[in-house]
């Protein structure tokens, strides 16, 4: 059985492949929101699907059933799709938007990268989100890891932090290593979201995609994300004004973060973990909600 189902076979010239996943590496919905924005903004078209059945534990990623009048009409598994975009950026682009697999990572990576081989992908990027001990009052941090030494200088010149980490990995790192073995250069970009804000963080998404724009020398429109990020900050600040205890906690976090900036990333994280942090469970409104209520 073919693991990749092609709906179309576009003609692309040395495209870049940009990958994002829902699941564990999608803190603050950075990865999924970034891919959604890229696909929409570049008017990308779906051209292939990676079959999901063999890569997921269905009790963890349950299929969706559509039932009408007592009859099962459709059974949908988690979706993993490829999209392509031409002419709206200096380079052709392939996007992969999926769900981090639970099983057979080695096979999954090989199947995914077979599409990169087919289209002679020139560079690979993955986008992930992670929670960090960083206050929302500071610019979002974007870090990167790479699979070829020649990429390091460009990353540093763009003001992107180099990752320092030891611990459980995501599928991103696994794919990056599989790509290295194939001779495909790749970068994994990570947006660091404040761990006390358990909500979609468009401000961090904007920061990550701005760095991606720089690395690919593209000019994908990010104005909507920038405005949404500003609105997001306004709501958080309003919550802080109503809660002196929260102001105190974030103030302490700011002090720790200032000190951590003088140290390697890993040391700063360890110091920040000593601080008490409040998790917000507030409902964040979307821009335009007030106008809708008035209408």
Residue, then its C-alpha position, 0 to 999 in steps of 0.5 A: x500500500x502506498x503511504x503517500x497519496x498524490x492528488x496532483x504532481x506539481x512542477x517545482x524548482x528546488x523548493x524549500x520544505x517547511x514542516x509543522x505538527x500538532x501534538x507535543x511539539x506544538x506548545x501555545x499552538x505555535x507550530x500549527x498556527x504558523x503552518x496555517x498562516x503560511x498555507x493561507x497567506x501563500x495560497x498554497x494548494x494541497x497536492x498529497x496526503x501521508x496515510x495516517x493509519x500505521x503511525x498513530x495509537x488510536x486511543x490517543x489520537x482518536x478517529x473522527x466519525x461522522x454519523x447521520x441518522x444512525x448511520x456511519x457516513x465517514x471515518x476520518x483519521x488524523x490528517x497529514x497533508x502536503x501543500x505547495x506554493x509558487x510565484x508568491x515567494x522568491x522560492x517554491x515552497x512545500x508545506x507539510x502540516x500534520x500530527x506528531x506520530x506515536x509509532x514508527x518514527x523511522x518509517x514516518x520520517x523516511x516516507x515524509x522525506x521521500x517527498x523531499x527526494x522526489x522534488x529535490x528539496x533544497x532546504x528543510x525547516x521545521x517549526x515548533x513551540x515550547x513553553x519556557x520561563x520567559x515573561x510576556x513583557x519581553x520579546x519572544x525568544x526564537x531558538x534553532x538547531x541545525x544539522x549541518x555546520x555551514x548553517x550556523x553562521x546564517x542562524x547567528x547573524x539573524x539573531x536566533x539563539x542556538x539551542x542548548x538542551x538535553x532531554x526527550x526529543x520531538x519528531x522534529x529532531x528525528x526528521x532533522x537527523x534523518x535528513x542529515x543522513x540523506x545530505x539534506x540541510x535543515x533547521x528546526x526553529x522553536x518559538x518560546x512561549x511564556x509557560x504561564x499563558x496556556x493559550x494560542x500565542x500569536x505573538x510567538x508565532x509572529x516572531x518565529x515566522x519573522x525569522x523564517x522570512x529572514x532565513x529564506x529572504x522572503x516577504x510573506x505578509x505577517x501584519x495580521x499576526x503582528x496586530x493579533x499579537x498586540x491585541x493578545x498583549x493588551x488582554x494579558x495586561x488588562x488581566x494583570x491590572x486586575x490581579x496584584x498577585x499576578x503582577x508580583x509573580x510576573x515581576x519576579x519572573x522578569x528579574x530572574x529572566x534579566x539574570x538568565x540572559x547573562x547566562x547560557x540558555x540552559x542555566x537560565x531555565x534552571x534558575x527560572x524554575x525556582x520561581x512560582x508561576x501562575x497558570x492563567x485559565x482566562x478566556x481570551x477574546x478575539x479582535x472584533x468580538x466587542x463589535x459582534x456583541x454590539x451588532 
